[in-house]
Structures are given as structure tokens and as C-alpha cells.
Amino acid sequence: MNFNLLNIGFGNVVMGDKVVAIISPESAPIKRLVQDARDGNTLIDATFGRKTRSVLVMDNGWIILSALQPETISHRIVPAGSDSFWEDAADDGETEKE
């Protein structure tokens, strides 16, 4: 089964196929969108207490907050069938010993 994974920082990944938009949280309409999602319990805060730098809008209406810049997240899209996500984890010393 192939998934298009999108690394949004701090070990969190979302389905890349479900992301509708990756936007900056600075404008008033986006701030209202985030507040409405918070009030409606459709918000996932993945910032780990850091400043929100990007807002991900999912196809099911959920809003996800990330502490990474939108440009950084957009460069982290992993194509389906690629093992580069797991290879990056292996480079960080998370390999199994044989």
C-alpha cells in the first residue's frame, strides 16, 4: 500500500493526498478559520508549543497547525512508492542492527 506522506515537523506526518492548502497564518481570514476550527473541535495543533508558521487545510475540513514554514513543508512531500522518508529516518541513527 503506497501513501503520499507529508512531514509537518517534529515526527508528525499527514497524508499528502488529503492536503488542500498549505498557507501562512498571518492574515485575518486565516486567523478566523483557525479560531472557527478550534471552536468546532476540528483543529490539530502540531506545533509543540512553538509559533504557528503554517496552516494545513485538509480535504475533510480539518485544520492542522505546524511550526514549519509553508515552503519547507511543501518541499517535504514524499512521492508515493518512495522510501526517502524512511531513509531520512535511517540517516538520523534510527536503523536496526542486524
C-alpha positions as CSV (number, residue, x, y, z in Angstrom):
1,M,0.0,0.0,0.0
2,N,1.5,3.3,-1.1
3,F,0.9,6.5,0.8
4,N,1.9,10.1,-0.1
5,L,3.3,11.2,3.3
6,L,4.0,14.8,4.2
7,N,6.3,15.5,7.1
8,I,5.0,18.5,9.0
9,G,7.7,18.6,11.6
10,F,8.6,17.0,15.0
11,G,7.9,13.5,13.8
12,N,4.4,14.2,12.6
13,V,3.2,13.2,9.1
14,V,-0.1,13.6,7.3
15,M,-1.4,12.1,4.2
16,G,-0.2,14.3,1.3
17,D,-3.2,13.4,-0.8
18,K,-5.5,14.9,1.8
19,V,-3.9,18.3,1.9
20,V,-5.9,21.0,0.1
21,A,-3.7,24.0,1.0
22,I,-0.6,25.0,3.0
23,I,-0.9,28.6,3.9
24,S,0.6,31.3,6.2
25,P,-1.4,32.1,9.3
26,E,-0.8,35.8,9.2
27,S,-4.0,37.1,7.5
28,A,-7.2,37.9,9.4
29,P,-9.3,35.4,7.3
30,I,-6.9,32.5,8.1
31,K,-6.9,33.5,11.8
32,R,-10.7,33.3,11.8
33,L,-10.5,30.0,10.0
34,V,-8.2,28.6,12.7
35,Q,-10.4,30.0,15.5
36,D,-13.5,28.5,14.0
37,A,-11.8,25.2,13.7
38,R,-10.7,25.5,17.4
39,D,-14.2,26.3,18.5
40,G,-15.6,23.4,16.4
41,N,-13.1,20.8,17.6
42,T,-11.7,20.3,14.1
43,L,-8.2,21.6,14.8
44,I,-5.0,19.6,15.3
45,D,-2.1,21.6,16.8
46,A,1.2,20.0,15.9
47,T,3.3,23.0,16.8
48,F,4.5,21.5,20.2
49,G,4.1,24.9,21.8
50,R,6.1,26.8,19.2
51,K,4.8,29.7,17.0
52,T,2.4,28.6,14.2
53,R,4.1,29.3,10.9
54,S,1.8,27.3,8.6
55,V,-1.8,26.2,8.4
56,L,-2.7,23.0,6.6
57,V,-6.3,22.7,5.3
58,M,-7.3,19.1,4.8
59,D,-9.9,17.8,2.3
60,N,-12.3,16.7,5.2
61,G,-12.4,20.3,6.7
62,W,-9.8,19.7,9.5
63,I,-7.2,22.3,10.1
64,I,-3.6,21.4,11.1
65,L,-1.2,23.9,12.6
66,S,2.6,23.4,12.1
67,A,5.7,25.3,13.4
68,L,7.4,24.9,10.0
69,Q,7.3,27.4,7.1
70,P,4.9,26.6,4.3
71,E,7.8,26.5,1.8
72,T,9.6,23.9,4.0
73,I,6.5,21.7,4.2
74,S,5.9,21.9,0.5
75,H,9.4,20.7,-0.2
76,R,8.9,17.6,2.1
77,I,6.2,16.0,0.0
78,V,7.3,12.3,-0.4
79,P,6.1,10.7,-3.7
80,A,4.1,7.5,-3.4
81,G,6.3,4.4,-3.6
82,S,9.4,6.3,-2.5
83,D,11.3,5.2,0.6
84,S,13.0,8.5,1.1
85,F,11.0,9.3,4.3
86,W,12.3,6.2,5.9
87,E,15.8,6.7,4.5
88,D,15.9,10.1,6.2
89,A,14.9,8.5,9.5
90,A,17.7,5.9,9.0
91,D,20.2,8.8,8.5
92,D,19.3,10.1,11.9
93,G,20.6,6.9,13.5
94,E,17.2,5.1,13.7
95,T,18.5,2.0,11.9
96,E,18.0,-1.6,13.0
97,K,21.1,-3.6,13.9
98,E,21.4,-6.9,12.1
